[in-house]
C-alpha cells in the first residue's frame, strides 16, 4: 500500500511539472525559434543555467539564461526600472515567464516581463519561488 501511495504522489508531482500547458508552451517556443519569429507573446518554464550581469545601459535589465525542457536556451531580459528585481535568484532555480519573444541564433530573448505603464503592450511577468514579478 505504501508503494502505491508513493507512486501516486510521484505521478501527481510529474503531472504538475510536465502538465499539458507546459508542453504547448515548449512547442510554441521551439516553433518561434525555428521560424525566426519576433514580437510574439510566449509563456514557458525553465531552469536558470547562467546569471548574467545587469544591463545598465538605458533602461536597466536583469538578465539570466534559462534552459527549457526541450533543451533550448533562452535569455530573459527583465526590466528592473519598471518591475522589481528578482533577489536571491540562483543557478538551478526554476522560473516561469510570460513576455515577448525575439528570435536570435542562440535561442531567443524574452522581454516585456513587466506591466506596461502606458497600457499599450500586453503585461508580462516572471514567477520565482511562488512570487510574481511584474
C-alpha positions as CSV (number, residue, x, y, z in Angstrom):
1,X,0.0,0.0,0.0
2,X,2.9,2.4,0.8
3,X,4.4,1.8,-2.6
4,X,1.0,2.6,-4.3
5,X,0.8,5.9,-2.4
6,X,4.3,6.9,-3.3
7,X,3.7,6.1,-6.9
8,X,0.5,8.2,-6.8
9,X,2.5,11.2,-5.3
10,X,5.2,10.8,-7.9
11,X,2.6,10.8,-10.7
12,X,0.9,14.0,-9.3
13,X,4.3,15.7,-9.0
14,X,5.3,14.7,-12.5
15,X,2.0,16.0,-13.9
16,X,2.5,19.3,-12.2
17,X,6.0,19.5,-13.6
18,X,5.1,18.4,-17.1
19,X,1.5,19.5,-17.5
20,X,-0.1,19.9,-21.0
21,X,0.2,23.7,-20.9
22,X,4.0,23.4,-20.4
23,X,4.3,21.1,-23.4
24,X,2.3,23.5,-25.5
25,X,4.5,26.4,-24.4
26,X,7.6,24.4,-25.3
27,X,6.2,23.7,-28.7
28,X,5.4,27.4,-29.2
29,X,8.9,28.5,-28.2
30,X,10.5,25.8,-30.4
31,X,8.4,26.9,-33.4
32,X,9.2,30.6,-32.7
33,X,13.0,29.7,-32.7
34,X,12.8,27.5,-35.8
35,X,10.8,30.1,-37.7
36,X,12.9,33.1,-36.6
37,X,9.8,34.8,-35.2
38,X,9.7,38.2,-33.4
39,X,7.2,40.2,-31.4
40,X,5.1,37.2,-30.2
41,X,3.8,36.6,-26.7
42,X,5.1,33.4,-25.2
43,X,4.9,31.7,-21.9
44,X,7.2,29.0,-20.5
45,X,9.2,27.4,-17.8
46,X,12.9,26.8,-17.4
47,X,15.8,26.3,-15.1
48,X,18.4,29.1,-14.6
49,X,21.7,27.9,-16.1
50,X,23.6,31.2,-16.0
51,X,23.1,34.6,-14.3
52,X,24.5,37.5,-16.3
53,X,25.4,40.9,-15.1
54,X,22.6,43.5,-15.2
55,X,22.4,45.6,-18.3
56,X,22.6,49.2,-17.1
57,X,22.5,50.9,-20.4
58,X,19.3,52.9,-20.9
59,X,16.5,51.0,-19.1
60,X,18.1,48.6,-16.7
61,X,17.5,44.9,-17.2
62,X,18.2,41.9,-15.0
63,X,19.5,39.1,-17.3
64,X,19.7,35.4,-17.0
65,X,19.6,32.3,-19.2
66,X,17.1,29.6,-18.8
67,X,17.2,26.1,-20.2
68,X,13.8,24.8,-21.3
69,X,12.7,21.1,-21.0
70,X,13.3,20.9,-24.8
71,X,17.0,21.8,-24.3
72,X,16.5,25.2,-25.9
73,X,18.1,28.1,-24.1
74,X,16.5,31.5,-23.8
75,X,17.7,34.8,-22.5
76,X,15.4,36.6,-20.1
77,X,15.8,40.4,-20.1
78,X,13.6,41.7,-17.2
79,X,13.2,45.5,-17.0
80,X,14.2,46.4,-13.4
81,X,13.3,50.1,-13.9
82,X,9.6,49.1,-14.3
83,X,9.4,45.9,-12.2
84,X,11.1,44.5,-9.1
85,X,14.4,42.7,-9.5
86,X,14.4,39.0,-8.5
87,X,16.6,39.0,-5.5
88,X,18.2,35.7,-4.5
89,X,18.0,34.1,-7.9
90,X,20.5,31.2,-8.3
91,X,21.7,28.8,-10.8
92,X,19.3,25.8,-10.8
93,X,16.3,27.8,-9.8
94,X,13.1,27.3,-11.8
95,X,11.4,30.3,-13.4
96,X,8.0,30.6,-15.2
97,X,7.7,33.5,-17.6
98,X,5.3,35.4,-19.9
99,X,6.6,38.0,-22.2
100,X,7.5,38.9,-25.8
101,X,9.8,36.6,-27.7
102,X,12.5,38.0,-30.1
103,X,14.5,35.5,-32.2
104,X,18.3,35.2,-32.2
105,X,20.6,32.4,-33.2
106,X,21.3,31.4,-29.5
107,X,17.6,30.5,-28.7
108,X,15.9,33.9,-28.4
109,X,15.2,36.6,-25.9
110,X,12.1,37.1,-23.8
111,X,11.4,40.7,-22.6
112,X,8.4,42.7,-21.6
113,X,8.2,40.6,-18.5
114,X,6.6,43.5,-16.6
115,X,3.5,45.7,-16.7
116,X,3.4,48.4,-19.4
117,X,2.9,51.7,-17.5
118,X,1.2,53.1,-20.6
119,X,-1.1,50.1,-21.2
120,X,-0.1,49.9,-24.9
121,X,1.6,46.5,-24.6
122,X,0.4,43.2,-23.1
123,X,1.6,42.9,-19.5
124,X,4.2,40.2,-18.8
125,X,5.6,38.6,-15.7
126,X,8.1,36.2,-14.1
127,X,7.4,33.8,-11.3
128,X,10.1,32.6,-8.9
129,X,9.6,30.7,-5.7
130,X,5.9,31.4,-5.8
131,X,6.3,35.2,-6.2
132,X,5.2,37.0,-9.3
133,X,7.4,39.9,-10.5
134,X,5.8,42.4,-12.9
